[in-house]
Amino acid sequence: MFPLNVVLIGCSGDLLQLLRLELSVHAAKIEAEFLGVEGAISTLRPPPQVDERRGKAEPAPEAPRRLFIVHLDSAQELPAIKRLGSFFLGNPILVLISNSGDSSIPITAMRMGASQVVMLPLQAEDFKQALDCISAQFGSPMGNRVIAFAGSTGGCGATTIAINVAFEIAQQKPIRVILAELSLQVGKLPLYLNVEPRFTTHDLLKEVHRLDLYFMQQALTPIVDRFHILAGPYHAMTPLNVPTSDVLLLIECLRQLADVIVLDVPCTYDPMYFETLNAADDILLVAEQKVPSIRALQMIHENLGEKPHHMVLNRYDPDLPGFNVERLKQMLHVDEIFTITSDYASVSAAVNQGLPLRLKEPRCKVLSDITHIAQKLVPIEETKDSKKGTGMFGGLIRRLGIKK
């Protein structure tokens, strides 16, 4: 998924339709469209904040970073790029201009502040290379992370935890999240979130070697802004017979569509189960305070070997003899185990309404525990621009695309 919202300026007719199609292929969200630069400036520039105590204007709050795609009719309009850039410092500008044969136009455009110049008529590969370059320089620092949630036994609540952790990450960080269900039969996500997807993993896996980003984007079901799901085949009782390599290829394709991909992995204990977990960047193993669940957790933990992973005790009761956190950490030889409070009423209410906990039971203790896990997995600090350098020189470094 393209990491920046897109603002189109001066694009109309066939060019506008072609841009919309190409941007959808790259999973880029069009935030707004304007006839000219002045309209974009007057609408998108945040107003200054007035300090009532001092009676003077404070600096305007920092606006979200965007990609401006500007169509110019001729080189005489290039000064408009400089004006646009002066109001939106640090935001990339891609200039579209007709190929007049004047080789100085791209250089002049970049001196005016353009990040990339694409000559018209628009060529898909040329446009893609320009977007890729902007994405590398200005994109999200998240690095397309894949986080896998796997239950040690069926019914331990891994799907519910995956839904809510994914939702919390999308709500608390300015990044895009996809929750993908890897069950090959009887998918649960549509029931848990009260949606009816047009496509499922079944449709994608049938055509996995012919997938393109446009088809994959259409297969996603939006839940809220920045949070989409890819559901398992919820009407299928017979599992789809696919090789593990196809599932791994699907995961790699998903990496291109979001900053964070959360996988809900069914506990099958077969080779596909372990290879899927090993393909993830982070693993959370979910268990309950029951002997079969803890024994299965220990088996998975040992089979993962040196692969980094976390453990979660769902429906945790600290007073249950023999199963408290300290005892289990000693038994499993781990330093940390996350716990999620037992609150059947709140979780059931959310599931029955087809809503994440944040939207149904925002004050429940379970949500506090889940938010803690989300923060551990994707710290807020990782999404701040302060990591890229601050001040005048930091801004210059970012605009030039120099990596520190």
N, C-alpha and C positions, 0 to 999 in steps of 0.2 A: 504494500500500500504506500502511495506517495506520501511523504511525511509532512507536507505543507498544504494548507488550503490554498486554492487558486482564485485569483481575481482576474477576470478578462476585461480588457479595455480596448475599445475601438474595433471589436470583432463582430462581424455580421454576415448574413447570407450563408453561402456555401462554406466559407471559412469557419464560421461559428459552428456549424453542424459538424464539420470535420474535426474541429478542436474538441468538441464535446465527446465525440466518439473516441478519439485518441486518448483523452484524459480518463475516460471510463476504463479503457484497456489497462491503464497504469493505476487504476483505483485511486484517482485523485479527485478530491471533493472540490467542486466549484462553489465558492462562497458567495460571489457576486459578479455581476456583469455591468459595465458602464460604457457609455458612448464615447467618453473622453477622459483625459487625465484629470481635468478639474473636477469632474463629477466624483471621481474616486477619492480625490483629496478631501473634498468638502464632506463626503459621507463617512469615510473611514477614519479620518484623523480624529483622535480622541480629544475632547475639549479639555482645557486646563482646569485643574481643581483649585477652588478658591478657599484659602485659609481664612475663615470668618474672624478668628481672633486677631490675625495680623492685617486683614483687609487687603491681601495681595494674592496674586495667582501663584499657584505652585506648579511644578512641572507636571505635564499630563502623564497619567499612568501608562506603563509600557504595554503596547498593543501586541497581540499574538503575531508571530512571524508568518508572512504570507509569500507566495510566489505571484508576482504581477506579470501577466502575459499581455504585452502591448502591441497592437497592430498599427504600424505607421504607413502612410501612403507614399512618403518620400523622405529623402535625407534631410529636407528642410524642417521636418517635424522632430528631429532628434533632440533638440533642446528641451522638449517636454519630458524626456527621460531623466534629465538632470534635475528638473523641478520635482518630479515624482520621487526620485531618490532622496532629495533633501528633506522630504516630509516623512519618509519611511526608511530611515537609516537601518542598515543590516538586513533589509529584505531583498531577496534576489529579484531581478527584472529580466525577463526573457523578451527580446524584441523580435517581432515578425515584420519583415520588410521585403518588398519585391526585389527580385534580382535584376538590377539595372546594368550589371557588368562593371560597376564601380567598386574596385577592390578596397577602397578606403572606407567604405561604409561600416563594416564590422569594427574596424579600429576606432572610428569616430564614435560609434555607439557605445563601445566599452569605455572610452574616455568620458562619455557622458554619464556612465554609471551602470550600463547594462552588464549583466552577468553572462548572458549567452545571446547570440544572434542567430536566428534561423531564417534563411532566405526562402521566399515564396516563389513558386507554388510549394506547399507543404509536402515534405517527404517524410513518411512515417519513421524510417530508420534515423534520419537526421534529427527529427524532433525527439525521438527516444534517447539518443545520445546526449542531447542538451538537457533533458530531464534527469538523466542518470548523473550527469556532472553536477547539477544543482543539488540533487538529493545527497550526493556524497559530501558536498561542501556545507550544506545548510540543514541536513536532515536530522532526525531524532538521534540522540546518543544511546538509545536503548539497544540497538544492535539486533533487532528481530529475535528476541529471546523466546524459546519454547519451554514451557513449564508443564510437566506431566503430573496429573493426579491419578493415583491408582489405589483402589481399595485392597486391603489384604484378604478380605473375604467379601462375599456379596452382602449387600444390605448395611454396610458400615457407614454409609452416608458420604462417600467420596464425590458422587455427582452433585449433591447439594452444596458441598464445600467448594467444589470447582466453580459452580455457577456464581456463588457469592464472592469468592476471592477474585474471579475475573471481573465481575461487576464493580467491585471496590477499586481495583486497579484502574479501570476505565474512568471511574468517577473522580478519583482523587489525583490523577496525573493527566497532563495534556497529551495523551498518547492513544493510539487505536489498539483495540483488543479483539481477538477472535477466540471464541470458545468452540472447540471442535470435538465432537463426540465420535470416538473410534469404534464404538460397538457396531458389529456387522449385522445385527438383528435387534429388533425391539428397542429402538432408540428412546431415551427418556426425556431428552431436552425439550421437545415440543410439548410434552405433557406438563413438565415442571414450569415452563414459561408461557404456557397457553398460546402457542403459535402453531400455524400450519405452513411449514416451509414448502416452497415450490420444488426445491431440489434437496437431496441428501447426499451423504457420503457414497451411497449406493450408485447414484448417477455419476459422480465424479470418478469413482474407482472403475466403473465400466469403460470409461474413456480416458483413463489416467495418462496414457501416452500421447493423447491428442489435446491435452488441456492447454488452454491459454488463460491469461489473467482476466480477460473479459468474461469468459464462461464461469470462472471461479468466483469472480465478484458477484455475478448474478445468482450463484448458488447460496450466497450468504443471506441470512435472515436478520434484518436490523431489530434490535431490542430497544436501545436508546442511542443517542449520539455517541459515536466512537466505540460502541459495543455491538458486535454481530456474533451470530452463532452459525455453525455448520452442524446440522443435526444428523444423527444416525437414521437408518431406514426404519422409521417408527411403525410402518404398516407391514413390514416383512417379518414373517415367522421363520423362514428358512434363511440361514446365514449365507452371505455372499462368499464364494470361494475365491479368494485372491491371494497372491503370493505376498510375503512380507515386504518385498522390494517395492511393490505398488503402494503400500501404505506409507513407507518411508518417503517415496517420491511425492505423495500427496502432502506430507508434512513439510517437505522442502518447498513445495509450491506455496503453501500457506505462509511460509516465512516472508514471501514477497508482498503479502497483502496487509500486514499489520506489524506494529512494534512489538507486541507481546501476543503469543499464541498459547492458549491454555488447552491442554489435551485432557479429556476425560477417558481414561484407559480402563476397559473392563478387565476384571481379575480372572484371566484365563490360564495363567501360569504356563502358557505354551511359548515356543520360540519367538512368535510374533510379539507377545507381551513383553519379553525381556529386551528384544531388539528395539521395540518402540521406546521403552524407557531409556535405553542407552542412547537413542537419538536425541533425547531432550537435553536442554541445558541445566534444568533444575527438575528434581523429582520430589514429590511429596507422597509418602506412603501413609494411607489412612487406615487406622485400626480402632477396635473397641476394647474395653476392659473385659475380654472374654478369652478363655484359654485357646479355642480354635483360632481366633483372630490374632492373638499375640504370637502363637506358634507360626502361623502363616507369615506374619510380619517378620519374624526372625529368619525364616527361610528366604524370603525375598531380600532382606537386608544382607544376608550372607552371599547370595547369588550375584548381587550387584557389585560386590567386591569393593574396589577403590573408587567406583563411580560416585560422586557426591550426591547425597540425598538427605531429605529431612523426614521426620516422622511426626504424625499427628494422631493424638488420641481424641476421638470424637465422643460426644456425650459423656464427658469425663466427670467422675465422682471421686473427689479426693479422699473420701472416707472409706472407699471400698478396700477391704483388707487384701494385701498382697499385690495390688495393682496400682499403687500410687506411682507418681512420676519418678521419684528418686529410685525406687526399687526397680522399675523397668529400665531406667538408664544404666544401672549397674548390670542388669541381666543382658542388655543388648550392646553394652560397651559403647555408648554414645554420650555426648556431652549435653545434648539438648533434645527435648521432645515438646512439640507444641501441644497445647490442650485446648479443647473447645467445650464449653460448658454444656451440660445436659439441659435442654429447654424444649421439650417436645411440643408444647403449646405454640410457642412462637414460630418454630420451624414449620410445623404442620399448617399454621395459618397462612404463612407465606406460600407454601407449596400449593395449598388448596386454592389460593387466589391467582396462582401462576405468576408470582412476583418475586424478585430478589428481596432479601430481608430488609435492605435499606429502604425500600419503597413500602413495605408492609409493617415491619416491626423495627423502626429505626433506633429504639432505645433498649433493645434486648441485649443481654450480656453476650449472647452468641455472636452478635454482630461485632461487638468490641473485640472478641477473640479473633474473628475472621479478619478484621481490619488490621490487627497486629501482624497476622501472617502475611497479608498483602504488602504491608510496609516493609517487612523483612525481605520479601522476594524482590520487590521493586521499590527501593527507597526513593523518597521524594527528591532527595539531593541529586540523584542521577539524572533527573529531568531538567535541572536548572541550568540556565545559560551561563551561570557564574563559573561552571566547570571549564568553560571555553575561553576564559579570559575576560577581564573587565577593564573599564576605562578606555581612553582614546586608542591606545596601542592594541588592547584586546579586541576592540571593534574592528580595527584595521586588519588584524590577523584573521578574524573570522571572514571579513569581506574578500580577502585575497585567497581564502581557502587553504591557508598554511596550517599544518597540523603541528601541535606542540608536542 
